[in-house]
Amino acid sequence: MALWSRKSEESDTQFDAFEQVASQVVDVIATAGVVLDSQNNVLRASPGAIQFGLVQNRRLIHANLVKLADRAREQSGAVTEDFDLETGLRKETVWVHATAARFADTYVMLLVDDRTESKKLEETRRDFVANVSHELKTPIGAIGLLAEALQGAKDDPAAIDKFSDSLIRESQRLANLVQELMQLSRVQGAGAVENAKVIELGAVVTDAVERNQVLAEKRNIRLASDPGESIQVLGDYEMLTTAVRNLIENAIVYSEPGTQVGIGVKLVDGVAEIAVTDSGLGIPESEQERIFERFYRVDPSRSRETGGTGLGLAIVKHVAANHRGEIRLFSQPGVGSTFTIRIPAHKGD
């Protein structure tokens, strides 16, 4: 009896030490972690588990986690599973990776890692690849067909001219798409602008207007720019010029011939604003939240006509964010639109 008691005491001591270590681990881990007894009562919960809303009255509140803990007791080694959980007062759905492992026969340590952002990132990546593949497929396919048509029209000068014009147009469309994909990749990966320099916004606007002058003349659109007072910001000159150029190009493309596009700069409560206004088609309210998404087009047929890629406004949004700013839109169908880039002004030394 004394021998059994000594062995039992040694076992209890070993378990107490193990439980203490497990509890210390749970207390310091970055992910949500809990230690459960044989009845799935919570003996210890990390701050992350409490904040994550996994525990209530010393019980796990998600059936999927309870089932995972029960599975862990029935087999050796850790068990893992990925699933959705509803958490918080608003019952928001999150995607988690959960791991459960048995120790001391009936006790279980459960770790829950929120993978929602990584899942969203992966879905975004897949969507982006699918969209890029679709967008590239159209001009590449057209170029192939036009090349075949040219081969079959050697004795027809009129047909050669027609197919050649179309080939040049599709080649330019492909070149524009590749260029804007590169620009989007650059601004997405840039984060906050590094090695920012003091930039005069008047120079940015002047440069952006000049880059669109040929297109404006071709479509009979007047560009009216007013750099206003001297306003400076800290940032990347080429990024900002590209963003403003994209806004002006969009305004030209979606305006009727004979109308005007206005570009102005002003300072409002320490914020520099670059506004581009047109009197074109306008954007329905139901579409306004989505127009900054990659490849989204309000009027796909108009984009095919003009060669638009659907990336210009996405680039503008990222450039504004990289400069600790934002892009705002005011638009009325049949009246026109105003896009405004807002970034903190440079206060000087």
ZAVEX-449293 format. One line per 3 residues: number of its first residue (from 1); for each residue x, y, z of C-alpha. Coordinates in steps of 0.1 Angstrom, whole numbers, plus 5000, padded with zeros to 4 digits. Example, Ala and Ser with C-alpha at 12.3 -4.5 7.8 and 13.67 -1.06 7.14 Angstrom:
<sites>
1	5123,4955,5078  5137,4989,5071
</sites>
This chain:
<sites>
1	5000,5000,5000  5028,5024,5008  5045,5015,4975
4	5013,5022,4956  5009,5055,4974  5045,5065,4967
7	5040,5057,4930  5007,5076,4930  5023,5106,4946
10	5051,5105,4921  5026,5103,4893  5006,5132,4907
13	5038,5152,4911  5048,5146,4875  5014,5155,4863
16	5013,5187,4884  5046,5197,4870  5034,5189,4834
19	5002,5209,4840  5022,5238,4854  5044,5238,4823
22	5013,5235,4800  4997,5264,4818  5028,5285,4815
25	5029,5278,4777  4992,5287,4773  4998,5320,4792
28	5026,5332,4768  5016,5318,4734  5005,5343,4708
31	4977,5322,4695  4945,5313,4714  4952,5283,4737
34	4933,5264,4764  4939,5234,4786  4909,5211,4791
37	4902,5184,4817  4885,5151,4810  4850,5168,4810
40	4862,5196,4787  4862,5221,4815  4886,5249,4808
43	4915,5247,4833  4935,5275,4817  4929,5299,4789
46	4953,5323,4772  4944,5360,4769  4940,5353,4731
49	4914,5326,4738  4894,5350,4760  4897,5378,4735
52	4888,5354,4706  4856,5345,4724  4863,5307,4727
55	4855,5303,4764  4824,5311,4784  4819,5300,4821
58	4849,5277,4818  4835,5259,4788  4843,5259,4751
61	4814,5275,4733  4821,5261,4698  4810,5225,4691
64	4837,5220,4665  4864,5226,4691  4848,5203,4716
67	4847,5175,4689  4883,5181,4681  4893,5178,4718
70	4873,5145,4720  4891,5132,4690  4925,5141,4705
73	4917,5119,4735  4910,5089,4713  4943,5088,4695
76	4979,5095,4701  4996,5126,4686  4981,5159,4677
79	4950,5163,4655  4943,5193,4634  4914,5208,4615
82	4904,5239,4596  4869,5253,4599  4848,5284,4602
85	4839,5299,4636  4814,5326,4645  4829,5349,4671
88	4821,5382,4688  4789,5400,4695  4784,5406,4657
91	4789,5369,4651  4816,5375,4625  4828,5344,4607
94	4865,5337,4610  4886,5309,4594  4908,5290,4620
97	4934,5263,4621  4929,5243,4653  4953,5218,4669
100	4945,5195,4699  4968,5171,4717  4963,5148,4747
103	4986,5147,4777  4984,5128,4810  4957,5105,4795
106	4926,5127,4797  4938,5163,4795  4940,5182,4762
109	4958,5213,4751  4940,5231,4723  4955,5258,4701
112	4935,5280,4677  4951,5302,4651  4931,5328,4632
115	4939,5322,4595  4912,5346,4581  4935,5371,4566
118	4958,5345,4550  4927,5328,4535  4914,5361,4522
121	4949,5368,4508  4950,5334,4491  4915,5339,4476
124	4925,5374,4464  4956,5359,4448  4936,5332,4430
127	4911,5357,4418  4939,5380,4406  4956,5352,4387
130	4922,5342,4371  4914,5378,4362  4949,5384,4347
133	4946,5352,4327  4912,5362,4314  4924,5397,4305
136	4955,5385,4288  4936,5358,4269  4915,5383,4249
139	4943,5404,4233  4966,5374,4228  4939,5355,4211
142	4930,5384,4190  4966,5389,4179  4969,5353,4169
145	4937,5354,4148  4947,5387,4132  4982,5373,4123
148	4965,5343,4106  4941,5366,4088  4971,5387,4075
151	4987,5356,4061  4955,5348,4042  4951,5383,4028
154	4984,5387,4009  4967,5397,3977  4941,5421,3993
157	4958,5454,4003  4925,5467,4018  4922,5437,4041
160	4959,5439,4050  4954,5476,4061  4923,5467,4081
163	4939,5437,4099  4971,5456,4105  4952,5484,4122
166	4934,5459,4144  4967,5441,4152  4983,5474,4163
169	4953,5482,4185  4953,5448,4202  4991,5449,4206
172	4988,5483,4223  4960,5470,4245  4983,5441,4256
175	5011,5465,4262  4989,5487,4283  4977,5458,4304
178	5012,5445,4311  5024,5480,4320  4995,5486,4344
181	5000,5452,4360  5036,5462,4366  5025,5495,4381
184	4999,5478,4403  5025,5453,4415  5049,5481,4424
187	5024,5502,4443  5009,5472,4461  5043,5461,4473
190	5055,5496,4482  5037,5501,4515  5043,5535,4530
193	5065,5555,4506  5102,5550,4515  5128,5576,4508
196	5100,5601,4503  5110,5635,4489  5093,5669,4490
199	5072,5672,4459  5055,5703,4444  5019,5691,4434
202	5017,5718,4407  5045,5700,4389  5027,5667,4393
205	4995,5680,4378  5013,5697,4349  5032,5665,4341
208	5000,5644,4343  4982,5668,4320  5009,5668,4294
211	5009,5630,4294  4972,5631,4285  4973,5659,4260
214	4974,5638,4228  4945,5616,4240  4925,5647,4249
217	4931,5663,4215  4922,5630,4198  4888,5629,4216
220	4882,5667,4214  4883,5672,4252  4897,5704,4267
223	4919,5700,4297  4917,5729,4322  4942,5727,4350
226	4948,5750,4379  4978,5741,4400  4967,5768,4425
229	4990,5779,4453  5023,5762,4460  5014,5730,4479
232	5040,5704,4488  5037,5668,4500  5062,5641,4510
235	5061,5612,4485  5071,5595,4453  5068,5618,4423
238	5063,5591,4397  5037,5573,4417  5017,5605,4423
241	5020,5615,4386  5008,5581,4375  4978,5583,4398
244	4968,5618,4386  4974,5607,4350  4951,5577,4354
247	4923,5599,4368  4927,5624,4339  4927,5596,4314
250	4896,5581,4328  4879,5615,4328  4888,5619,4291
253	4876,5584,4281  4842,5587,4298  4835,5623,4286
256	4816,5633,4255  4836,5651,4227  4835,5689,4231
259	4834,5688,4269  4860,5698,4295  4880,5680,4322
262	4891,5701,4351  4921,5694,4373  4927,5715,4405
265	4949,5715,4436  4940,5731,4469  4949,5729,4506
268	4921,5720,4531  4929,5719,4568  4964,5706,4563
271	4954,5681,4536  4964,5685,4500  4936,5677,4475
274	4940,5670,4438  4906,5669,4421  4898,5657,4386
277	4863,5666,4374  4844,5656,4342  4809,5662,4329
280	4806,5627,4315  4784,5597,4320  4786,5596,4358
283	4787,5565,4380  4756,5549,4396  4756,5549,4434
286	4753,5511,4434  4786,5508,4415  4807,5534,4433
289	4820,5511,4461  4834,5487,4435  4851,5508,4410
292	4884,5508,4428  4885,5470,4426  4910,5455,4401
295	4895,5448,4367  4861,5461,4377  4844,5481,4350
298	4811,5500,4352  4807,5497,4314  4826,5467,4300
301	4816,5476,4264  4830,5511,4268  4863,5497,4281
304	4866,5474,4252  4861,5503,4229  4887,5525,4246
307	4912,5497,4255  4908,5503,4293  4923,5476,4315
310	4902,5481,4347  4934,5487,4367  4938,5524,4367
313	4916,5533,4397  4930,5504,4417  4964,5519,4411
316	4952,5553,4422  4937,5538,4455  4970,5521,4464
319	4991,5552,4456  4969,5573,4479  4972,5548,4506
322	5009,5546,4502  5010,5584,4508  4989,5580,4540
325	4959,5594,4521  4927,5583,4504  4907,5587,4472
328	4872,5601,4473  4844,5601,4447  4814,5622,4441
331	4794,5613,4410  4759,5617,4396  4747,5597,4365
334	4743,5621,4335  4761,5649,4353  4797,5638,4358
337	4822,5627,4384  4849,5642,4406  4877,5620,4419
340	4898,5636,4447  4931,5624,4460  4937,5636,4496
343	4971,5633,4512  4988,5651,4541  5005,5683,4531
346	5042,5688,4539  5045,5715,4566  5081,5723,4559
349	5110,5725,4583
</sites>
